[in-house]
Amino acid sequence: MTRQRELIYSIVTAAPEHRTAEEIYDLAREQMPSLARGTVYRNLGILVEEGQLRRLETPHSPARYDRESRPHPHLVCQQCGRVEDLTMPEGLLEPMARQLGIDLTGYDLKLYHICPACRGMKKEDL
């Protein structure tokens, strides 16, 4: 793994936040000032392709990167785009798969809401 890819990977995996490519780029530039934006995007794509990271697409917001590549649900704020991991109760998907008569190979579950910080901003703006 190249030094640039190691740095990008460590930035994504170091914190629970689901950062955008631009946020990752800004943090990486602090440690490696000569790093090009294209290098960050290219390496994020490689890390996703290799299954080391997960790219999360959400409407009206830039993609975010998740350190956990296995399927798991997310909570997404429709106002600011913040993404949080959710813990799914054990055995939730199996009855649905049985009812449908399918073998699940993966899923992408996102629950949308307005986060408490954005709800507070809305009240202040009124």
N, CA, C and O atoms as CSV, one atom per row, in Angstrom:
chain,resi,resn,atom,element,x,y,z
A,1,MET,N,N,0.860,-1.174,0.000
A,1,MET,CA,C,0.000,0.000,0.000
A,1,MET,C,C,0.909,1.240,0.000
A,1,MET,O,O,1.889,1.307,0.742
A,2,THR,N,N,0.569,2.197,-0.831
A,2,THR,CA,C,1.374,3.416,-0.920
A,2,THR,C,C,1.204,4.252,0.356
A,2,THR,O,O,0.252,4.065,1.115
A,3,ARG,N,N,2.133,5.163,0.570
A,3,ARG,CA,C,2.043,6.050,1.744
A,3,ARG,C,C,0.768,6.886,1.696
A,3,ARG,O,O,0.122,7.103,2.722
A,4,GLN,N,N,0.409,7.354,0.499
A,4,GLN,CA,C,-0.795,8.161,0.358
A,4,GLN,C,C,-2.036,7.346,0.719
A,4,GLN,O,O,-2.911,7.825,1.440
A,5,ARG,N,N,-2.106,6.127,0.220
A,5,ARG,CA,C,-3.268,5.274,0.500
A,5,ARG,C,C,-3.332,4.930,1.983
A,5,ARG,O,O,-4.416,4.904,2.565
A,6,GLU,N,N,-2.194,4.669,2.591
A,6,GLU,CA,C,-2.165,4.378,4.030
A,6,GLU,C,C,-2.685,5.571,4.822
A,6,GLU,O,O,-3.457,5.402,5.766
A,7,LEU,N,N,-2.269,6.768,4.443
A,7,LEU,CA,C,-2.726,7.975,5.129
A,7,LEU,C,C,-4.233,8.143,4.979
A,7,LEU,O,O,-4.928,8.392,5.963
A,8,ILE,N,N,-4.734,8.011,3.779
A,8,ILE,CA,C,-6.171,8.154,3.514
A,8,ILE,C,C,-6.962,7.113,4.296
A,8,ILE,O,O,-7.978,7.430,4.916
A,9,TYR,N,N,-6.496,5.878,4.265
A,9,TYR,CA,C,-7.157,4.797,5.009
A,9,TYR,C,C,-7.158,5.108,6.507
A,9,TYR,O,O,-8.177,4.928,7.174
A,10,SER,N,N,-6.037,5.569,7.034
A,10,SER,CA,C,-5.951,5.843,8.473
A,10,SER,C,C,-6.874,7.000,8.870
A,10,SER,O,O,-7.428,6.988,9.970
A,11,ILE,N,N,-7.048,7.990,8.004
A,11,ILE,CA,C,-7.959,9.096,8.303
A,11,ILE,C,C,-9.395,8.594,8.392
A,11,ILE,O,O,-10.135,8.975,9.299
A,12,VAL,N,N,-9.784,7.748,7.460
A,12,VAL,CA,C,-11.161,7.228,7.463
A,12,VAL,C,C,-11.393,6.323,8.667
A,12,VAL,O,O,-12.454,6.385,9.288
A,13,THR,N,N,-10.427,5.491,9.003
A,13,THR,CA,C,-10.627,4.508,10.069
A,13,THR,C,C,-10.347,5.045,11.471
A,13,THR,O,O,-10.655,4.378,12.458
A,14,ALA,N,N,-9.763,6.249,11.572
A,14,ALA,CA,C,-9.375,6.781,12.875
A,14,ALA,C,C,-10.543,7.337,13.688
A,14,ALA,O,O,-10.434,7.459,14.909
A,15,ALA,N,N,-11.642,7.673,13.046
A,15,ALA,CA,C,-12.747,8.323,13.756
A,15,ALA,C,C,-14.076,7.706,13.340
A,15,ALA,O,O,-14.192,7.147,12.249
A,16,PRO,N,N,-15.070,7.805,14.203
A,16,PRO,CA,C,-16.374,7.214,13.860
A,16,PRO,C,C,-17.162,7.995,12.813
A,16,PRO,O,O,-18.131,7.481,12.253
A,17,GLU,N,N,-16.746,9.254,12.542
A,17,GLU,CA,C,-17.475,10.049,11.554
A,17,GLU,C,C,-17.365,9.432,10.167
A,17,GLU,O,O,-16.391,8.752,9.844
A,18,HIS,N,N,-18.370,9.681,9.369
A,18,HIS,CA,C,-18.377,9.266,7.975
A,18,HIS,C,C,-18.029,10.511,7.161
A,18,HIS,O,O,-18.897,11.331,6.862
A,19,ARG,N,N,-16.767,10.641,6.810
A,19,ARG,CA,C,-16.271,11.860,6.186
A,19,ARG,C,C,-16.463,11.847,4.674
A,19,ARG,O,O,-16.524,10.793,4.041
A,20,THR,N,N,-16.558,13.064,4.113
A,20,THR,CA,C,-16.606,13.214,2.658
A,20,THR,C,C,-15.179,13.164,2.116
A,20,THR,O,O,-14.215,13.271,2.874
A,21,ALA,N,N,-15.055,13.001,0.808
A,21,ALA,CA,C,-13.729,12.991,0.186
A,21,ALA,C,C,-13.011,14.320,0.422
A,21,ALA,O,O,-11.798,14.340,0.633
A,22,GLU,N,N,-13.747,15.423,0.386
A,22,GLU,CA,C,-13.132,16.735,0.620
A,22,GLU,C,C,-12.619,16.869,2.050
A,22,GLU,O,O,-11.543,17.422,2.275
A,23,GLU,N,N,-13.377,16.369,3.006
A,23,GLU,CA,C,-12.914,16.401,4.401
A,23,GLU,C,C,-11.661,15.544,4.567
A,23,GLU,O,O,-10.723,15.931,5.264
A,24,ILE,N,N,-11.653,14.388,3.927
A,24,ILE,CA,C,-10.489,13.501,3.978
A,24,ILE,C,C,-9.291,14.186,3.330
A,24,ILE,O,O,-8.179,14.135,3.855
A,25,TYR,N,N,-9.523,14.820,2.198
A,25,TYR,CA,C,-8.461,15.549,1.492
A,25,TYR,C,C,-7.867,16.640,2.394
A,25,TYR,O,O,-6.647,16.759,2.503
A,26,ASP,N,N,-8.723,17.427,3.034
A,26,ASP,CA,C,-8.246,18.509,3.901
A,26,ASP,C,C,-7.400,17.964,5.049
A,26,ASP,O,O,-6.353,18.527,5.369
A,27,LEU,N,N,-7.842,16.880,5.666
A,27,LEU,CA,C,-7.084,16.283,6.766
A,27,LEU,C,C,-5.769,15.680,6.279
A,27,LEU,O,O,-4.743,15.782,6.953
A,28,ALA,N,N,-5.805,15.060,5.119
A,28,ALA,CA,C,-4.595,14.440,4.576
A,28,ALA,C,C,-3.560,15.501,4.222
A,28,ALA,O,O,-2.363,15.287,4.418
A,29,ARG,N,N,-4.002,16.631,3.708
A,29,ARG,CA,C,-3.076,17.721,3.335
A,29,ARG,C,C,-2.336,18.281,4.543
A,29,ARG,O,O,-1.229,18.800,4.401
A,30,GLU,N,N,-2.931,18.184,5.728
A,30,GLU,CA,C,-2.248,18.644,6.940
A,30,GLU,C,C,-0.973,17.829,7.182
A,30,GLU,O,O,0.025,18.351,7.679
A,31,GLN,N,N,-1.023,16.538,6.821
A,31,GLN,CA,C,0.126,15.659,7.049
A,31,GLN,C,C,0.997,15.502,5.813
A,31,GLN,O,O,2.187,15.202,5.915
A,32,MET,N,N,0.398,15.706,4.643
A,32,MET,CA,C,1.120,15.532,3.393
A,32,MET,C,C,0.716,16.673,2.456
A,32,MET,O,O,-0.128,16.478,1.581
A,33,PRO,N,N,1.308,17.862,2.628
A,33,PRO,CA,C,0.875,19.062,1.891
A,33,PRO,C,C,0.909,18.945,0.368
A,33,PRO,O,O,0.155,19.637,-0.316
A,34,SER,N,N,1.755,18.097,-0.165
A,34,SER,CA,C,1.839,17.989,-1.625
A,34,SER,C,C,0.794,17.041,-2.220
A,34,SER,O,O,0.753,16.858,-3.437
A,35,LEU,N,N,-0.029,16.453,-1.400
A,35,LEU,CA,C,-1.038,15.489,-1.853
A,35,LEU,C,C,-2.068,16.165,-2.752
A,35,LEU,O,O,-2.620,17.206,-2.394
A,36,ALA,N,N,-2.325,15.582,-3.905
A,36,ALA,CA,C,-3.296,16.130,-4.856
A,36,ALA,C,C,-4.701,15.603,-4.563
A,36,ALA,O,O,-4.870,14.472,-4.107
A,37,ARG,N,N,-5.685,16.422,-4.827
A,37,ARG,CA,C,-7.089,16.044,-4.628
A,37,ARG,C,C,-7.420,14.768,-5.406
A,37,ARG,O,O,-8.090,13.877,-4.884
A,38,GLY,N,N,-6.952,14.681,-6.655
A,38,GLY,CA,C,-7.214,13.501,-7.483
A,38,GLY,C,C,-6.649,12.230,-6.872
A,38,GLY,O,O,-7.236,11.158,-7.016
A,39,THR,N,N,-5.522,12.339,-6.197
A,39,THR,CA,C,-4.921,11.173,-5.537
A,39,THR,C,C,-5.839,10.664,-4.440
A,39,THR,O,O,-5.991,9.454,-4.266
A,40,VAL,N,N,-6.448,11.570,-3.704
A,40,VAL,CA,C,-7.369,11.176,-2.635
A,40,VAL,C,C,-8.578,10.466,-3.233
A,40,VAL,O,O,-8.952,9.387,-2.774
A,41,TYR,N,N,-9.186,11.058,-4.247
A,41,TYR,CA,C,-10.369,10.442,-4.868
A,41,TYR,C,C,-10.027,9.076,-5.474
A,41,TYR,O,O,-10.776,8.113,-5.304
A,42,ARG,N,N,-8.911,8.996,-6.169
A,42,ARG,CA,C,-8.501,7.736,-6.796
A,42,ARG,C,C,-8.264,6.650,-5.743
A,42,ARG,O,O,-8.706,5.513,-5.911
A,43,ASN,N,N,-7.571,7.000,-4.667
A,43,ASN,CA,C,-7.276,6.021,-3.625
A,43,ASN,C,C,-8.508,5.623,-2.832
A,43,ASN,O,O,-8.623,4.475,-2.403
A,44,LEU,N,N,-9.422,6.545,-2.632
A,44,LEU,CA,C,-10.689,6.170,-1.995
A,44,LEU,C,C,-11.419,5.144,-2.855
A,44,LEU,O,O,-11.964,4.170,-2.336
A,45,GLY,N,N,-11.430,5.361,-4.168
A,45,GLY,CA,C,-12.057,4.406,-5.085
A,45,GLY,C,C,-11.408,3.037,-5.002
A,45,GLY,O,O,-12.105,2.022,-5.005
A,46,ILE,N,N,-10.092,2.993,-4.930
A,46,ILE,CA,C,-9.377,1.713,-4.825
A,46,ILE,C,C,-9.704,1.025,-3.508
A,46,ILE,O,O,-9.941,-0.183,-3.484
A,47,LEU,N,N,-9.720,1.782,-2.410
A,47,LEU,CA,C,-10.014,1.196,-1.099
A,47,LEU,C,C,-11.440,0.648,-1.047
A,47,LEU,O,O,-11.691,-0.380,-0.417
A,48,VAL,N,N,-12.370,1.334,-1.708
A,48,VAL,CA,C,-13.746,0.834,-1.788
A,48,VAL,C,C,-13.791,-0.426,-2.647
A,48,VAL,O,O,-14.410,-1.419,-2.265
A,49,GLU,N,N,-13.141,-0.386,-3.796
A,49,GLU,CA,C,-13.116,-1.535,-4.707
A,49,GLU,C,C,-12.521,-2.768,-4.039
A,49,GLU,O,O,-12.987,-3.885,-4.262
A,50,GLU,N,N,-11.498,-2.568,-3.227
A,50,GLU,CA,C,-10.848,-3.677,-2.522
A,50,GLU,C,C,-11.638,-4.140,-1.304
A,50,GLU,O,O,-11.270,-5.130,-0.672
A,51,GLY,N,N,-12.721,-3.438,-0.967
A,51,GLY,CA,C,-13.548,-3.836,0.165
A,51,GLY,C,C,-13.022,-3.391,1.515
A,51,GLY,O,O,-13.477,-3.881,2.549
A,52,GLN,N,N,-12.070,-2.468,1.521
A,52,GLN,CA,C,-11.518,-1.994,2.789
A,52,GLN,C,C,-12.329,-0.848,3.386
A,52,GLN,O,O,-12.323,-0.640,4.599
A,53,LEU,N,N,-13.028,-0.105,2.526
A,53,LEU,CA,C,-13.905,0.976,2.940
A,53,LEU,C,C,-15.233,0.827,2.215
A,53,LEU,O,O,-15.348,0.076,1.247
A,54,ARG,N,N,-16.222,1.546,2.694
A,54,ARG,CA,C,-17.535,1.545,2.051
A,54,ARG,C,C,-17.912,2.983,1.694
A,54,ARG,O,O,-17.757,3.898,2.503
A,55,ARG,N,N,-18.402,3.162,0.485
A,55,ARG,CA,C,-18.861,4.478,0.022
A,55,ARG,C,C,-20.360,4.554,0.256
A,55,ARG,O,O,-21.109,3.667,-0.155
A,56,LEU,N,N,-20.798,5.630,0.927
A,56,LEU,CA,C,-22.213,5.812,1.234
A,56,LEU,C,C,-22.767,6.965,0.409
A,56,LEU,O,O,-22.334,8.109,0.543
A,57,GLU,N,N,-23.715,6.648,-0.431
A,57,GLU,CA,C,-24.387,7.661,-1.251
A,57,GLU,C,C,-25.656,8.100,-0.539
A,57,GLU,O,O,-26.433,7.269,-0.068
A,58,THR,N,N,-25.864,9.412,-0.460
A,58,THR,CA,C,-27.093,9.946,0.105
A,58,THR,C,C,-27.585,11.072,-0.799
A,58,THR,O,O,-26.777,11.773,-1.409
A,59,PRO,N,N,-28.902,11.250,-0.891
A,59,PRO,CA,C,-29.430,12.303,-1.752
A,59,PRO,C,C,-29.026,13.699,-1.260
A,59,PRO,O,O,-28.987,13.951,-0.056
A,60,HIS,N,N,-28.733,14.586,-2.186
A,60,HIS,CA,C,-28.465,16.002,-1.901
A,60,HIS,C,C,-27.258,16.226,-0.994
A,60,HIS,O,O,-27.178,17.248,-0.312
A,61,SER,N,N,-26.330,15.292,-0.979
A,61,SER,CA,C,-25.156,15.402,-0.120
A,61,SER,C,C,-24.008,14.639,-0.770
A,61,SER,O,O,-24.245,13.644,-1.456
A,62,PRO,N,N,-22.775,15.084,-0.570
A,62,PRO,CA,C,-21.655,14.326,-1.148
A,62,PRO,C,C,-21.532,12.945,-0.517
A,62,PRO,O,O,-21.951,12.733,0.620
A,63,ALA,N,N,-20.961,12.020,-1.256
A,63,ALA,CA,C,-20.740,10.668,-0.734
A,63,ALA,C,C,-19.849,10.754,0.494
A,63,ALA,O,O,-19.009,11.646,0.617
A,64,ARG,N,N,-20.052,9.817,1.386
A,64,ARG,CA,C,-19.245,9.723,2.600
A,64,ARG,C,C,-18.606,8.348,2.639
A,64,ARG,O,O,-19.063,7.426,1.965
A,65,TYR,N,N,-17.560,8.211,3.419
A,65,TYR,CA,C,-16.800,6.965,3.465
A,65,TYR,C,C,-16.862,6.375,4.861
A,65,TYR,O,O,-16.699,7.074,5.861
A,66,ASP,N,N,-17.100,5.081,4.902
A,66,ASP,CA,C,-17.311,4.344,6.141
A,66,ASP,C,C,-16.167,3.369,6.351
A,66,ASP,O,O,-15.763,2.665,5.425
A,67,ARG,N,N,-15.655,3.328,7.552
A,67,ARG,CA,C,-14.550,2.418,7.875
A,67,ARG,C,C,-15.022,0.976,7.975
A,67,ARG,O,O,-14.214,0.051,7.888
A,68,GLU,N,N,-16.313,0.778,8.156
A,68,GLU,CA,C,-16.868,-0.572,8.281
A,68,GLU,C,C,-17.456,-0.983,6.941
A,68,GLU,O,O,-18.446,-0.404,6.492
A,69,SER,N,N,-16.853,-1.980,6.298
A,69,SER,CA,C,-17.303,-2.355,4.959
A,69,SER,C,C,-18.441,-3.374,4.961
A,69,SER,O,O,-19.114,-3.549,3.946
A,70,ARG,N,N,-18.661,-4.040,6.080
A,70,ARG,CA,C,-19.774,-5.001,6.119
A,70,ARG,C,C,-21.101,-4.240,6.127
A,70,ARG,O,O,-21.155,-3.107,6.604
A,71,PRO,N,N,-22.168,-4.842,5.608
A,71,PRO,CA,C,-23.460,-4.149,5.596
A,71,PRO,C,C,-23.936,-3.840,7.013
A,71,PRO,O,O,-23.867,-4.691,7.900
A,72,HIS,N,N,-24.410,-2.636,7.213
A,72,HIS,CA,C,-25.020,-2.219,8.475
A,72,HIS,C,C,-25.850,-0.965,8.198
A,72,HIS,O,O,-25.570,-0.234,7.248
A,73,PRO,N,N,-26.864,-0.717,9.018
A,73,PRO,CA,C,-27.757,0.412,8.770
A,73,PRO,C,C,-27.146,1.747,9.206
A,73,PRO,O,O,-26.249,1.801,10.048
A,74,HIS,N,N,-27.665,2.819,8.602
A,74,HIS,CA,C,-27.208,4.167,8.899
A,74,HIS,C,C,-28.395,5.089,9.144
A,74,HIS,O,O,-29.494,4.878,8.630
A,75,LEU,N,N,-28.138,6.113,9.943
A,75,LEU,CA,C,-29.093,7.177,10.204
A,75,LEU,C,C,-28.532,8.430,9.523
A,75,LEU,O,O,-27.405,8.838,9.804
A,76,VAL,N,N,-29.315,9.034,8.633
A,76,VAL,CA,C,-28.841,10.154,7.813
A,76,VAL,C,C,-29.701,11.384,8.082
A,76,VAL,O,O,-30.927,11.330,7.992
A,77,CYS,N,N,-29.038,12.500,8.415
A,77,CYS,CA,C,-29.758,13.762,8.595
A,77,CYS,C,C,-30.023,14.374,7.220
A,77,CYS,O,O,-29.096,14.575,6.435
A,78,GLN,N,N,-31.275,14.664,6.936
A,78,GLN,CA,C,-31.645,15.251,5.645
A,78,GLN,C,C,-31.269,16.724,5.551
A,78,GLN,O,O,-31.280,17.296,4.461
A,79,GLN,N,N,-30.943,17.335,6.664
A,79,GLN,CA,C,-30.582,18.754,6.658
A,79,GLN,C,C,-29.080,18.951,6.428
A,79,GLN,O,O,-28.685,19.665,5.507
A,80,CYS,N,N,-28.238,18.319,7.263
A,80,CYS,CA,C,-26.786,18.563,7.192
A,80,CYS,C,C,-26.015,17.419,6.535
A,80,CYS,O,O,-24.835,17.578,6.222
A,81,GLY,N,N,-26.660,16.269,6.321
A,81,GLY,CA,C,-26.002,15.148,5.668
A,81,GLY,C,C,-25.209,14.253,6.600
A,81,GLY,O,O,-24.608,13.280,6.145
A,82,ARG,N,N,-25.188,14.553,7.895
A,82,ARG,CA,C,-24.446,13.732,8.851
A,82,ARG,C,C,-24.954,12.289,8.793
A,82,ARG,O,O,-26.156,12.039,8.703
A,83,VAL,N,N,-24.014,11.352,8.845
A,83,VAL,CA,C,-24.343,9.930,8.786
A,83,VAL,C,C,-23.827,9.265,10.054
A,83,VAL,O,O,-22.680,9.467,10.452
A,84,GLU,N,N,-24.679,8.476,10.680
A,84,GLU,CA,C,-24.298,7.739,11.882
A,84,GLU,C,C,-24.598,6.260,11.687
A,84,GLU,O,O,-25.553,5.891,11.003
A,85,ASP,N,N,-23.769,5.420,12.296
A,85,ASP,CA,C,-24.022,3.984,12.280
A,85,ASP,C,C,-25.163,3.660,13.228
A,85,ASP,O,O,-25.318,4.292,14.273
A,86,LEU,N,N,-25.960,2.667,12.851
A,86,LEU,CA,C,-27.012,2.135,13.714
A,86,LEU,C,C,-26.720,0.668,13.973
A,86,LEU,O,O,-26.126,-0.019,13.142
A,87,THR,N,N,-27.135,0.210,15.109
A,87,THR,CA,C,-27.032,-1.212,15.407
A,87,THR,C,C,-28.389,-1.840,15.120
A,87,THR,O,O,-29.408,-1.412,15.663
A,88,MET,N,N,-28.395,-2.853,14.268
A,88,MET,CA,C,-29.638,-3.520,13.910
A,88,MET,C,C,-29.883,-4.680,14.876
A,88,MET,O,O,-28.967,-5.448,15.167
A,89,PRO,N,N,-31.107,-4.808,15.369
A,89,PRO,CA,C,-31.410,-5.938,16.254
A,89,PRO,C,C,-31.129,-7.269,15.560
A,89,PRO,O,O,-31.407,-7.436,14.373
A,90,GLU,N,N,-30.586,-8.191,16.305
A,90,GLU,CA,C,-30.297,-9.527,15.766
A,90,GLU,C,C,-31.568,-10.167,15.208
A,90,GLU,O,O,-32.643,-10.058,15.798
A,91,GLY,N,N,-31.429,-10.820,14.087
A,91,GLY,CA,C,-32.524,-11.595,13.514
A,91,GLY,C,C,-33.604,-10.781,12.831
A,91,GLY,O,O,-34.683,-11.309,12.564
A,92,LEU,N,N,-33.353,-9.530,12.545
A,92,LEU,CA,C,-34.382,-8.683,11.933
A,92,LEU,C,C,-34.606,-9.017,10.454
A,92,LEU,O,O,-35.743,-8.999,9.984
A,93,LEU,N,N,-33.544,-9.317,9.728
A,93,LEU,CA,C,-33.661,-9.542,8.289
A,93,LEU,C,C,-34.061,-10.967,7.910
A,93,LEU,O,O,-34.676,-11.174,6.864
A,94,GLU,N,N,-33.726,-11.936,8.730
A,94,GLU,CA,C,-33.988,-13.337,8.381
A,94,GLU,C,C,-35.460,-13.641,8.130
A,94,GLU,O,O,-35.776,-14.295,7.136
A,95,PRO,N,N,-36.393,-13.184,9.006
A,95,PRO,CA,C,-37.816,-13.454,8.720
A,95,PRO,C,C,-38.282,-12.823,7.404
A,95,PRO,O,O,-39.096,-13.409,6.690
A,96,MET,N,N,-37.775,-11.645,7.087
A,96,MET,CA,C,-38.154,-10.990,5.843
A,96,MET,C,C,-37.658,-11.807,4.645
A,96,MET,O,O,-38.383,-11.995,3.669
A,97,ALA,N,N,-36.423,-12.286,4.732
A,97,ALA,CA,C,-35.864,-13.083,3.640
A,97,ALA,C,C,-36.659,-14.374,3.471
A,97,ALA,O,O,-36.949,-14.788,2.349
A,98,ARG,N,N,-37.012,-15.009,4.590
A,98,ARG,CA,C,-37.809,-16.245,4.513
A,98,ARG,C,C,-39.169,-15.974,3.881
A,98,ARG,O,O,-39.619,-16.728,3.018
A,99,GLN,N,N,-39.821,-14.897,4.309
A,99,GLN,CA,C,-41.133,-14.540,3.774
A,99,GLN,C,C,-41.063,-14.298,2.267
A,99,GLN,O,O,-41.984,-14.668,1.538
A,100,LEU,N,N,-39.983,-13.684,1.797
A,100,LEU,CA,C,-39.811,-13.407,0.377
A,100,LEU,C,C,-39.275,-14.611,-0.392
A,100,LEU,O,O,-39.304,-14.638,-1.622
A,101,GLY,N,N,-38.783,-15.610,0.349
A,101,GLY,CA,C,-38.226,-16.789,-0.296
A,101,GLY,C,C,-36.900,-16.514,-0.999
A,101,GLY,O,O,-36.632,-17.054,-2.072
A,102,ILE,N,N,-36.075,-15.670,-0.383
A,102,ILE,CA,C,-34.797,-15.302,-0.992
A,102,ILE,C,C,-33.643,-15.531,-0.015
A,102,ILE,O,O,-33.840,-15.631,1.196
A,103,ASP,N,N,-32.444,-15.610,-0.571
A,103,ASP,CA,C,-31.226,-15.601,0.226
A,103,ASP,C,C,-30.625,-14.217,0.090
A,103,ASP,O,O,-30.200,-13.828,-0.998
A,104,LEU,N,N,-30.586,-13.467,1.189
A,104,LEU,CA,C,-30.012,-12.129,1.142
A,104,LEU,C,C,-28.504,-12.211,0.966
A,104,LEU,O,O,-27.833,-13.001,1.629
A,105,THR,N,N,-27.988,-11.400,0.081
A,105,THR,CA,C,-26.535,-11.348,-0.123
A,105,THR,C,C,-25.961,-10.028,0.387
A,105,THR,O,O,-24.743,-9.857,0.422
A,106,GLY,N,N,-26.818,-9.103,0.778
A,106,GLY,CA,C,-26.388,-7.820,1.305
A,106,GLY,C,C,-27.573,-6.878,1.386
A,106,GLY,O,O,-28.681,-7.214,0.968
A,107,TYR,N,N,-27.329,-5.707,1.923
A,107,TYR,CA,C,-28.385,-4.702,2.000
A,107,TYR,C,C,-27.763,-3.325,2.196
A,107,TYR,O,O,-26.583,-3.200,2.525
A,108,ASP,N,N,-28.583,-2.291,1.986
A,108,ASP,CA,C,-28.173,-0.917,2.190
A,108,ASP,C,C,-29.355,-0.194,2.816
A,108,ASP,O,O,-30.250,0.276,2.113
A,109,LEU,N,N,-29.355,-0.108,4.131
A,109,LEU,CA,C,-30.485,0.467,4.854
A,109,LEU,C,C,-30.091,1.831,5.420
A,109,LEU,O,O,-29.145,1.942,6.200
A,110,LYS,N,N,-30.824,2.856,5.019
A,110,LYS,CA,C,-30.611,4.204,5.534
A,110,LYS,C,C,-31.949,4.719,6.054
A,110,LYS,O,O,-32.964,4.661,5.359
A,111,LEU,N,N,-31.936,5.215,7.262
A,111,LEU,CA,C,-33.108,5.847,7.849
A,111,LEU,C,C,-32.839,7.348,7.882
A,111,LEU,O,O,-31.795,7.787,8.365
A,112,TYR,N,N,-33.772,8.122,7.374
A,112,TYR,CA,C,-33.598,9.565,7.259
A,112,TYR,C,C,-34.352,10.288,8.363
A,112,TYR,O,O,-35.446,9.883,8.757
A,113,HIS,N,N,-33.746,11.375,8.861
A,113,HIS,CA,C,-34.352,12.178,9.913
A,113,HIS,C,C,-33.729,13.573,9.873
A,113,HIS,O,O,-32.886,13.856,9.021
A,114,ILE,N,N,-34.140,14.432,10.785
A,114,ILE,CA,C,-33.487,15.719,11.011
A,114,ILE,C,C,-32.813,15.584,12.367
A,114,ILE,O,O,-33.481,15.361,13.377
A,115,CYS,N,N,-31.503,15.717,12.394
A,115,CYS,CA,C,-30.745,15.490,13.631
A,115,CYS,C,C,-31.069,16.566,14.663
A,115,CYS,O,O,-31.561,17.637,14.306
A,116,PRO,N,N,-30.797,16.293,15.941
A,116,PRO,CA,C,-31.089,17.277,16.996
A,116,PRO,C,C,-30.418,18.632,16.766
A,116,PRO,O,O,-31.027,19.666,17.043
A,117,ALA,N,N,-29.187,18.652,16.270
A,117,ALA,CA,C,-28.501,19.920,16.023
A,117,ALA,C,C,-29.246,20.737,14.966
A,117,ALA,O,O,-29.411,21.947,15.126
A,118,CYS,N,N,-29.694,20.094,13.897
A,118,CYS,CA,C,-30.423,20.810,12.839
A,118,CYS,C,C,-31.818,21.223,13.304
A,118,CYS,O,O,-32.301,22.289,12.921
A,119,ARG,N,N,-32.467,20.407,14.113
A,119,ARG,CA,C,-33.776,20.796,14.666
A,119,ARG,C,C,-33.626,22.047,15.512
A,119,ARG,O,O,-34.480,22.933,15.468
A,120,GLY,N,N,-32.537,22.127,16.290
A,120,GLY,CA,C,-32.272,23.309,17.110
A,120,GLY,C,C,-32.043,24.535,16.269
A,120,GLY,O,O,-32.507,25.622,16.614
A,121,MET,N,N,-31.314,24.375,15.142
A,121,MET,CA,C,-31.051,25.506,14.247
A,121,MET,C,C,-32.338,26.020,13.650
A,121,MET,O,O,-32.534,27.230,13.540
A,122,LYS,N,N,-33.216,25.121,13.263
A,122,LYS,CA,C,-34.480,25.548,12.658
A,122,LYS,C,C,-35.285,26.396,13.628
A,122,LYS,O,O,-35.849,27.415,13.231
A,123,LYS,N,N,-35.350,25.990,14.909
A,123,LYS,CA,C,-36.099,26.734,15.895
A,123,LYS,C,C,-35.500,28.133,16.084
A,123,LYS,O,O,-36.234,29.110,16.233
A,124,GLU,N,N,-34.184,28.223,16.077
A,124,GLU,CA,C,-33.518,29.514,16.256
A,124,GLU,C,C,-33.751,30.417,15.050
A,124,GLU,O,O,-33.813,31.639,15.192
A,125,ASP,N,N,-33.882,29.823,13.862
A,125,ASP,CA,C,-34.051,30.605,12.646
A,125,ASP,C,C,-35.446,31.221,12.536
A,125,ASP,O,O,-35.649,32.173,11.781
A,126,LEU,N,N,-36.412,30.674,13.293
A,126,LEU,CA,C,-37.797,31.169,13.199
A,126,LEU,C,C,-37.993,32.494,13.881
A,126,LEU,O,O,-39.102,33.029,13.883
